[in-house]
Amino acid sequence: MTDALNTKRSEEIFGSAKNLMPGGVSSPVRAFKSVEGDPIVFDRVKGPYAWDVDGNRYIDYVGSWGPAICGHAHPEVIAALQETLEKGTSFGAPCVLENQLAEMVIDAVPSVEMVRFVNSGTEACMAVLRLMRAFTGRDKVIKFEGCYHGHADMFLVKAGSGVATLGLPDSPGVPRSTTANTLTAPYNDLEAVKELFAENPDAISGVILEPVVGNAGFITPEPGFLEGLREVTQENGALLVFDEVMTGFRISYGGAQERFGVTPDLTTMGKVIGGGLPVGAYGGRKEIMSMVSPSGPMYQAGTLSGNPLAMTAGIKTLELLKQEGTYEKLEALTKKLLDGILTAAKESNIPIHGQSISAMFGFYLCEGPVRNFEEAKSADTERFSKIHRMMLEKGVYLAPSAFEAGFTSLAHSEDDINATIKAFQESFSEIS
Ligand SMILES: *Cc1c(COP(=O)(O)O)cnc(C)c1O
């Protein structure tokens, strides 16, 4: 390979890792399976940058897949963590920091009157589904093609073609009997949802979705879609659940529900809320959350849930985000980046479609518009894979898949954005 990048040490470490862990990684998408080359092994991160074990520096647009919205290793978060660390890492008993973070979440997120902390987004989504079922006494759930809600059995369903495909498991090991209760519809297709409700009277506990999709590239809700889901769920005695694990505290301080003015019954959170430590949460109306053990009969627990270290990182991160002008800054910065990417592609006659909201962006190498996962699939993944490698060589770290959103942070400067746009210009022009 004519790689300009020296990745000798990365290759050595990843080579060993492959014998130690499946695929050499702790989470699949890190393995660079859908882009050129081997994964880069990181040594440290700071602000908008990541350094690999060979000493190369990258401007990072993955941000640990979302949490690093204030920039990596923010000095105030680190200082708060160091102070908390001295008092111990896990109590297994109530701590006041849980109250603090709970109050902040309840103040910020319109749908949340009560919250339960867990350790990951997967855990939050798994618990919220149990809660949807417990509260409604119904077993079925509607999800959308291309939306990711963690790796729990009942969410591992990809929709086939057709409007309302009955779910078949995406992974061996997931029982058909489990996913039989998972109904799927194309994103932005309200009619498909209405049909599912008509076909399954009094059987659907609710609808769960990413209010802005970040796990199939970046897809925004069409006007009226979220509002329509709010109505159709209410009409059918079902719950509306926003999975804001990615969008929470990123699309705005109150999440996508604040930005779009549609209030779900329940919300899941993760990523930003943990400020880089493992935290997830689910919350919603008091009446529903009171079903959760020990105040109600729905069981859900966690040895490390609400631990002081994780709560501290969350609290500090939200404090930083709450400051005046934060989201205006993120919005402008991200828009500038996206505009630069779109212009650069067009200058090289490369078809592209992209969007940004607040500190999230995404582009597809196709004409667009992209309103659902099916349309997203027309993107040129081979070209993306090459661009991804070229950008790495130019010191820019993008998510290693054509179907992931990009994340900016408060630490990214105008200079970082300009350098990134320049790298895109060069890459697009080299490949066209
Ligand atoms: C990342 C993500 C999850 C899963 O969270 P983990 O912390 O990785 O378990 C669930 N839902 C959405 C929308 C996500 O982006």
The ligand as a Tripos MOL2 file, in Angstrom:
@<TRIPOS>MOLECULE
LIG
   15    15     1     0     0
SMALL
NO_CHARGES

@<TRIPOS>ATOM
      1 C1        -25.2210    4.5160   20.7230 C.3       1 LIG1
      2 C2        -26.6740    4.3380   20.7090 C.ar      1 LIG1
      3 C3        -27.3080    3.3590   21.4830 C.ar      1 LIG1
      4 C4        -26.5330    2.3400   22.2810 C.3       1 LIG1
      5 O1        -25.7990    2.9390   23.2980 O.3       1 LIG1
      6 P1        -24.5320    2.1370   23.9130 P.3       1 LIG1
      7 O2        -24.0700    3.0320   25.0180 O.co2     1 LIG1
      8 O3        -23.5610    1.9760   22.8040 O.co2     1 LIG1
      9 O4        -25.0430    0.8490   24.4110 O.co2     1 LIG1
     10 C5        -28.6840    3.3040   21.4800 C.ar      1 LIG1
     11 N1        -29.4080    4.1770   20.7570 N.ar      1 LIG1
     12 C6        -28.8390    5.1230   19.9930 C.ar      1 LIG1
     13 C7        -29.7030    6.0670   19.2310 C.3       1 LIG1
     14 C8        -27.4570    5.2270   19.9280 C.ar      1 LIG1
     15 O5        -26.9000    6.1380   19.1320 O.3       1 LIG1
@<TRIPOS>BOND
     1     1     2 1
     2     2     3 ar
     3     2    14 ar
     4     3     4 1
     5     3    10 ar
     6     4     5 1
     7     5     6 1
     8     6     7 2
     9     6     8 1
    10     6     9 1
    11    10    11 ar
    12    11    12 ar
    13    12    13 1
    14    12    14 ar
    15    14    15 1
@<TRIPOS>SUBSTRUCTURE
     1 LIG1         1 GROUP 0 **** ****
